[in-house]
């Protein structure tokens, strides 16, 4: 946990000492990650499905090398074909979880922003971006928008924000303990 505390200390120091750089770096990272998400959601159903199938075949062959699954025989195994949906939802959670962490990190760096907003705003922003993403998918050949995907995105945002809250609370407790044990600092 000491390494996490050191990272958070350095992060906060950088945010306070160089606020414009901090905002710029975080904003650029958020924009880049949003572009990555939009690129994936802008792919046709065939390309997106093929990527999911390749990932699933790779996972199965890593976990059970004797299975010898290939993309050619993938479609003939219904359990694998049905598992593709799970892989896609996990990918959604990872994509939007990373986006939430980036947005939270930007808001967390502001000293004057009440803490509750650094936890609420990322969830609201991810929810809105999830709606935009799903609306965009309705314009792509073979793709469709799904409220379920928006819910998956929002749940991943809530999980990341809860994790961030837990880590920052623990960080504050540890910092308070250090301060009480070393009153000269």
C-alpha positions in Angstrom: 0.0 0.0 0.0 3.0 2.3 0.5 3.6 2.4 -3.3 0.0 3.5 -3.9 0.4 6.2 -1.3 3.6 7.4 -2.9 1.9 7.5 -6.3 -1.1 9.4 -5.0 1.2 11.9 -3.1 3.2 12.5 -6.3 0.0 12.8 -8.3 -1.5 15.4 -6.0 1.8 17.4 -5.8 2.0 17.5 -9.6 -1.7 18.6 -9.9 -1.1 21.4 -7.4 2.2 22.6 -8.7 1.4 22.4 -12.4 -2.4 22.8 -12.8 -2.4 23.7 -16.4 -0.1 20.8 -17.4 -2.1 18.5 -15.3 -5.4 19.5 -16.9 -3.8 19.3 -20.3 -2.3 15.9 -19.9 -5.5 14.4 -18.3 -7.7 16.0 -21.0 -5.5 14.6 -23.8 -5.6 11.1 -22.3 -9.3 11.3 -22.0 -9.8 12.4 -25.6 -7.4 9.7 -26.9 -9.2 7.0 -25.0 -12.6 8.3 -26.2 -11.3 8.1 -29.7 -10.2 4.5 -29.1 -13.7 3.6 -27.9 -15.4 5.4 -30.8 -13.1 3.6 -33.2 -14.0 0.2 -31.8 -17.7 1.0 -31.8 -17.5 2.4 -35.4 -16.4 -1.0 -36.8 -18.8 -3.1 -38.8 -20.4 -6.2 -37.1 -18.2 -8.5 -39.1 -14.9 -6.9 -38.0 -16.1 -6.5 -34.4 -17.4 -10.1 -34.2 -14.2 -11.4 -35.8 -12.1 -9.6 -33.1 -14.2 -11.0 -30.3 -14.0 -14.5 -31.8 -10.1 -14.2 -32.1 -10.0 -13.1 -28.4 -12.2 -15.9 -27.3 -10.2 -18.5 -29.3 -7.0 -17.2 -27.7 -8.4 -17.3 -24.2 -9.7 -20.9 -24.7 -6.4 -22.1 -26.2 -4.5 -20.4 -23.3 -6.6 -22.0 -20.6 -7.0 -25.4 -22.3 -4.3 -25.9 -24.9 -5.5 -29.4 -25.6 -8.9 -28.0 -26.9 -7.2 -26.9 -30.2 -9.9 -24.4 -31.1 -9.4 -22.4 -34.3 -11.4 -19.7 -36.0 -12.5 -22.3 -38.6 -14.1 -24.6 -36.0 -15.2 -21.8 -33.6 -18.7 -21.4 -35.2 -19.4 -25.1 -34.8 -19.1 -25.0 -31.0 -22.3 -23.3 -29.7 -20.9 -22.8 -26.2 -18.0 -20.7 -27.6 -20.3 -18.8 -30.0 -22.6 -17.9 -27.1 -19.6 -16.9 -24.9 -18.7 -14.2 -27.4 -21.4 -12.0 -25.8 -19.6 -12.3 -22.4 -16.3 -11.3 -24.0 -17.9 -8.3 -25.6 -19.5 -7.1 -22.3 -16.2 -7.6 -20.4 -14.5 -5.5 -23.1 -17.2 -2.8 -22.7 -16.5 -2.8 -18.9 -12.8 -2.5 -19.4 -13.1 0.3 -22.0 -15.5 2.4 -19.9 -13.7 1.5 -16.7 -10.5 3.0 -18.0 -12.4 6.1 -19.2 -14.0 6.5 -15.8 -10.5 6.2 -14.1 -9.2 8.9 -16.5 -12.1 11.3 -15.9 -11.9 10.7 -12.1 -8.2 11.3 -12.1 -8.8 14.7 -13.8 -11.4 15.7 -11.2 -9.5 14.3 -8.3 -6.7 16.6 -8.9 -8.8 19.8 -8.3 -8.3 20.9 -4.7 -11.4 23.2 -4.7 -13.8 20.7 -6.2 -15.9 19.0 -3.5 -14.9 15.3 -3.3 -18.4 14.0 -4.0 -18.3 15.6 -7.4 -15.1 13.8 -8.3 -17.1 10.6 -7.7 -20.5 11.5 -9.2 -19.4 13.3 -12.4 -17.4 10.4 -13.9 -20.5 8.2 -13.6 -22.8 10.8 -15.2 -20.3 11.5 -18.0 -19.7 7.8 -18.8 -23.5 7.2 -18.8 -23.9 10.1 -21.3 -21.0 8.9 -23.5 -22.4 5.3 -23.4 -25.7 6.6 -24.8 -23.8 8.5 -27.5 -21.8 5.4 -28.3 -24.8 3.2 -28.6 -26.6 5.8 -30.7 -23.6 5.9 -33.0 -23.6 2.1 -33.4 -27.1 2.3 -34.9 -25.6 4.1 -37.9 -23.0 1.3 -38.5 -23.9 -1.6 -40.8 -24.8 -4.7 -38.9 -24.6 -3.0 -35.5 -27.4 -1.9 -33.1 -27.6 0.2 -30.0 -28.3 -1.5 -26.7 -29.5 0.0 -23.4 -28.0 -3.1 -21.8 -24.6 -1.9 -23.0 -25.2 1.6 -21.5 -26.0 -0.2 -18.2 -22.8 -2.3 -18.4 -20.8 0.9 -19.1 -22.4 2.7 -16.1 -21.9 -0.3 -13.8 -18.2 -0.4 -14.7 -18.1 3.4 -13.9 -19.7 2.8 -10.5 -17.3 -0.1 -9.8 -14.2 2.1 -10.6 -15.5 5.1 -8.6 -16.2 2.8 -5.6 -12.7 1.4 -5.9 -11.2 4.9 -6.2 -13.2 6.0 -3.1 -12.0 3.0 -1.2 -8.3 3.7 -2.1 -8.5 7.4 -1.5 -10.2 6.9 1.9 -7.5 4.4 2.8 -4.8 6.8 1.6 -6.3 9.6 3.8 -6.3 7.3 6.8 -2.7 6.2 6.2 -1.7 9.8 5.8 -3.4 10.8 9.0 -1.7 8.0 10.9 1.7 9.1 9.5 1.0 12.7 10.5 -0.1 11.7 14.0 3.0 9.4 14.4 5.3 12.2 13.2 4.0 15.5 14.5 7.1 17.5 13.3 6.1 17.1 9.6 
